[in-house]
Amino acid sequence: MTDAYLAIDGLTKAYPGVVANDGVSFAIAPGQVHALLGENGAGKSTLVKMIYGLVKPDSGQMKVNGTPFEPANPHAARAAGVAMVFQHFSLFDALDVAENIALGMDNPPPMRELAKKITDVSEAYGLPLDPTRRVGNLSAGERQRVEIIRCLLQNPKLLIMDEPTSVLTPQEVEILFKTLNKLSAEGTAILYISHKLEEIRALCDHATVLRLGKVVGECNPREKSARELAEMMVGQTLHTPSRDYAEPGEVLLKVENLNLAPADEFGTRLRDISFELKAGEVLGIAGVAGNGQDELLAALSGERTTAPKTITLEGAPVGRMGPNARRAVGLLAAPEERLGHAAAPEMSLTENALLTGDIRENLTKNGFVAWGKARDFAASVIKAFDVRTPGTETAAGALSGGNLQKFVIGREILQRPTVLVVNQPTWGVDAAAAAAIRQAILDLAAKGAGVICISQDLDELMEVSDRITAITEGRLAPPRPAKGITIDAIGLMMGGAHDMEEAHPEEAHV
């Protein structure tokens, strides 16, 4: 591409035991919205880190407007017109919007001037932000706006976006796409990474597909179906999760009048939450991020305790039990945050398997760790869930986000829980891996376990759930049968319209 803004030729980067990028070549033109597709571990993150100056390539070259481009650090990349919005936000809750944006700028102007620029730019691009609001009080969608506006204030020529819609509502996604289309029309090149293939088809005009570190194809995603794109990524026919519907069994988990104050000032208070979960049932819980999902998981997992009878498992009170005691009786959980909560990044996969598998897998005896058994358990998770890693002694933090997610979910499922609570089970996971995780959830329920699936992916909830509810400002809507429910109906529940039978009797029994 002779008119490319960024041209990459033969870029290669290897780490011990794995070649992350192997001779990657492609180009992005000004104004082009270019998708970078690939399953977890395909090399997408390494590639964009090289473009942004976080990683130095072993060989190959990059050019910006025909001039050699070798950024030694992100400062150099930004000076060349490259900006990046990361999947994980890097914001300080205690600071306001303007202070957070200033911290991410190389030469921030005086605060009053910066505040005006934030207001002007955010309104011009349809992403209104109050520069004086404290970040800890913002929704996930508003936090992403902070990251985007920080980039736009640098007048980027290339904007890299990594999984930008993973925490957004459908309405927020629509606003984001309008912003990106406006930027594209003004000549900004956009490199877009996402596992949501329908979004890729709607937004992007070109796609480069990576598999095992190599470019295996390019296409116009608008001319492909989502399944065709997924099969280009994985190189094989995509498996669609399937299930056999059956009447649920006895009540396994019962929650009555759960009220819980937030653990910190930025948390959400749980208010009068009551529900039942039966054997063989998947209960889906929808909701916009920050409405009490983390607090609910903490209450169910034992990280936060309650009155004994507020939560019962198979009729026995567990409200006072901590996480280990609940695990012992079969109540297991996998939180949303992979690094630091679900897994310790500096520890090996064997050690991370030990952390939650100790009790149910008998990985210690008389105070001593049975390291052989721990390694075998980690290896069984890696094999069963196709975790792409050099081995069991690899640090959890060295895995791609999607592969670590597969390990975390697999580690809990292989412990044969009576009840499993998962928050965002396929967050940042490619289509094939997401299908595998959803199938594993359905298989677990088919064996008689109860599963609570908390997710912002409404298509996912409709695919795996027997009943669906939504959490809004710490309150839970009455669960409804998933069969026949519409996205609009779930959206109403997410917006707080909990009394669906009264508001829309014609919908309540669809």
Rosetta blueprint (number, residue, H / E / L):
1 M L
2 T L
3 D L
4 A L
5 Y L
6 L E
7 A E
8 I E
9 D E
10 G E
11 L E
12 T E
13 K E
14 A E
15 Y E
16 P L
17 G L
18 V E
19 V E
20 A E
21 N E
22 D E
23 G E
24 V E
25 S E
26 F E
27 A E
28 I E
29 A L
30 P L
31 G L
32 Q L
33 V E
34 H E
35 A E
36 L E
37 L E
38 G L
39 E L
40 N L
41 G L
42 A L
43 G L
44 K H
45 S H
46 T H
47 L H
48 V H
49 K H
50 M H
51 I H
52 Y L
53 G L
54 L L
55 V L
56 K L
57 P L
58 D L
59 S E
60 G E
61 Q E
62 M E
63 K E
64 V E
65 N L
66 G L
67 T E
68 P E
69 F L
70 E L
71 P L
72 A L
73 N L
74 P H
75 H H
76 A H
77 A H
78 R H
79 A H
80 A L
81 G L
82 V E
83 A E
84 M E
85 V E
86 F L
87 Q L
88 H L
89 F L
90 S L
91 L L
92 F L
93 D L
94 A L
95 L L
96 D E
97 V H
98 A H
99 E H
100 N H
101 I H
102 A H
103 L H
104 G L
105 M L
106 D L
107 N L
108 P L
109 P L
110 P L
111 M H
112 R H
113 E H
114 L H
115 A H
116 K H
117 K H
118 I H
119 T H
120 D H
121 V H
122 S H
123 E H
124 A H
125 Y L
126 G L
127 L L
128 P L
129 L L
130 D L
131 P L
132 T L
133 R L
134 R E
135 V H
136 G H
137 N H
138 L L
139 S L
140 A H
141 G H
142 E H
143 R H
144 Q H
145 R H
146 V H
147 E H
148 I H
149 I H
150 R H
151 C H
152 L H
153 L L
154 Q L
155 N L
156 P L
157 K L
158 L E
159 L E
160 I E
161 M E
162 D E
163 E L
164 P L
165 T L
166 S L
167 V L
168 L L
169 T L
170 P H
171 Q H
172 E H
173 V H
174 E H
175 I H
176 L H
177 F H
178 K H
179 T H
180 L H
181 N H
182 K H
183 L H
184 S H
185 A H
186 E L
187 G L
188 T L
189 A E
190 I E
191 L E
192 Y E
193 I E
194 S L
195 H L
196 K L
197 L H
198 E H
199 E H
200 I H
201 R H
202 A H
203 L H
204 C L
205 D L
206 H E
207 A E
208 T E
209 V E
210 L E
211 R E
212 L L
213 G L
214 K E
215 V E
216 V E
217 G E
218 E E
219 C E
220 N L
221 P H
222 R H
223 E H
224 K L
225 S L
226 A H
227 R H
228 E H
229 L H
230 A H
231 E H
232 M H
233 M H
234 V H
235 G L
236 Q L
237 T L
238 L L
239 H L
240 T L
241 P L
242 S L
243 R L
244 D L
245 Y L
246 A L
247 E L
248 P L
249 G L
250 E L
251 V E
252 L E
253 L E
254 K E
255 V E
256 E E
257 N E
258 L E
259 N E
260 L E
261 A L
262 P L
263 A L
264 D L
265 E L
266 F L
267 G L
268 T L
269 R L
270 L E
271 R E
272 D E
273 I E
274 S E
275 F E
276 E E
277 L E
278 K E
279 A L
280 G L
281 E L
282 V E
283 L E
284 G E
285 I E
286 A E
287 G L
288 V L
289 A L
290 G L
291 N L
292 G L
293 Q H
294 D H
295 E H
296 L H
297 L H
298 A H
299 A H
300 L H
301 S H
302 G L
303 E L
304 R L
305 T L
306 T L
307 A L
308 P H
309 K H
310 T H
311 I E
312 T E
313 L E
314 E L
315 G L
316 A E
317 P E
318 V L
319 G L
320 R L
321 M L
322 G L
323 P H
324 N H
325 A H
326 R H
327 R H
328 A H
329 V L
330 G L
331 L E
332 L E
333 A E
334 A E
335 P L
336 E L
337 E L
338 R L
339 L E
340 G L
341 H L
342 A L
343 A E
344 A L
345 P L
346 E L
347 M L
348 S E
349 L H
350 T H
351 E H
352 N H
353 A H
354 L H
355 L H
356 T H
357 G H
358 D H
359 I H
360 R H
361 E H
362 N L
363 L L
364 T E
365 K E
366 N L
367 G L
368 F E
369 V E
370 A L
371 W H
372 G H
373 K H
374 A H
375 R H
376 D H
377 F H
378 A H
379 A H
380 S H
381 V H
382 I H
383 K H
384 A H
385 F L
386 D L
387 V L
388 R L
389 T L
390 P L
391 G L
392 T L
393 E L
394 T L
395 A E
396 A H
397 G H
398 A H
399 L L
400 S L
401 G H
402 G H
403 N H
404 L H
405 Q H
406 K H
407 F H
408 V H
409 I H
410 G H
411 R H
412 E H
413 I H
414 L L
415 Q L
416 R L
417 P L
418 T L
419 V E
420 L E
421 V E
422 V E
423 N E
424 Q L
425 P L
426 T L
427 W L
428 G L
429 V L
430 D L
431 A H
432 A H
433 A H
434 A H
435 A H
436 A H
437 I H
438 R H
439 Q H
440 A H
441 I H
442 L H
443 D H
444 L H
445 A H
446 A H
447 K L
448 G L
449 A L
450 G E
451 V E
452 I E
453 C E
454 I E
455 S L
456 Q L
457 D L
458 L H
459 D H
460 E H
461 L H
462 M H
463 E H
464 V H
465 S L
466 D L
467 R E
468 I E
469 T E
470 A E
471 I E
472 T E
473 E L
474 G L
475 R E
476 L E
477 A L
478 P L
479 P L
480 R E
481 P E
482 A L
483 K L
484 G L
485 I L
486 T L
487 I H
488 D H
489 A H
490 I H
491 G H
492 L H
493 M H
494 M H
495 G L
496 G L
497 A L
498 H L
499 D L
500 M H
501 E H
502 E H
503 A H
504 H L
505 P H
506 E H
507 E H
508 A H
509 H L
510 V L
